[in-house]
């Protein structure tokens, strides 16, 4: 029996490795739009974060999104991301 490999990803805030499905993916696409990718399949540079408010706030505080997505992210984008995460909970 062949065991299927579970893709693991690391949270950019707390650094904990978890299965990809347990994390939320934030993507920067070619047009430099930053958005939450609930499918996990959108094209672009992705960063993963725990489904946790504390991790989201920590990632903002540590500038982890800016580093991981290699771009300067505006505050209103963070507000939009936060709203999307609230809807998803």
N, C-alpha and C positions, 0 to 999 in steps of 0.2 A: 504494500500500500504506500502510495506516494504522498507524503505530507506536503500540503500547500504552504509555501513560505508567506508569512504575514509581513507586509511592508511596515517597517518601523520608521517613525519620524521623531525629531526632537523639538520640544516646545522652545520657542525663541526667548521666552521669559524665564521659565524656571529650569530649563535644561533637562527635563525628565523625558526619557524616551518612552513612547507609547505607540500602540498600533495606529496606523494612519487614520483609520475610521473613527478613532476616539478624539481626534484633534480637528480643529477648524483651520482651513487653508485660506490664507489671504494672498491675493495675486496682484502683481503689477504686470499689465499686458504691454504690448508694443506701443500703444498710444499713451503710455504712462498713467493709465487709469488704475486706481487701486480699489479693489472690491473683495468681498467675502465670496469664496467659491465653495458652495455647499456640495457640488457634484464631485469636486476633487479632480476634475478633468480639463478645466479651462487652460488655455495656452498662456504662457507667461512665467515669470519668476515667482515662485511660491514660498511662503513662510508659514510655518505651522504654529498654532497656539492652543493651549488647553481650553476646554469649554468652561472657563472659570473667570469671573470678573477680576479677581486678584491678579491672575496672570496677565490679563489684558492691560490692567493699569500698570503693572510692573514693566511690561514690554514698552509701554509708552514712556515711562519714567527712564528706562535704560536706553531709549532710542533704538530698541532692538528692531523695530519695523524698518526704520530708515537704513540700518546696516544690512539687514537681511534682504531687503528689496532693492538695495543700492539706489535709493532716491530720497529726496526730501519730501516728507509727507505733511500736508497742511492739516491744521487743527480740525477744519470742517470735515475732512475725510475721516479722521478718527471719530468724530461725532456720528457720522453715517455708519461706520463700522460698528460702533457701540449699539446703535439702534438696531441694526441687522442682527446682532448677537442677542439683544433683548427679545426680539421677535422669535428667534430660533429656540430660545430656552423653553 
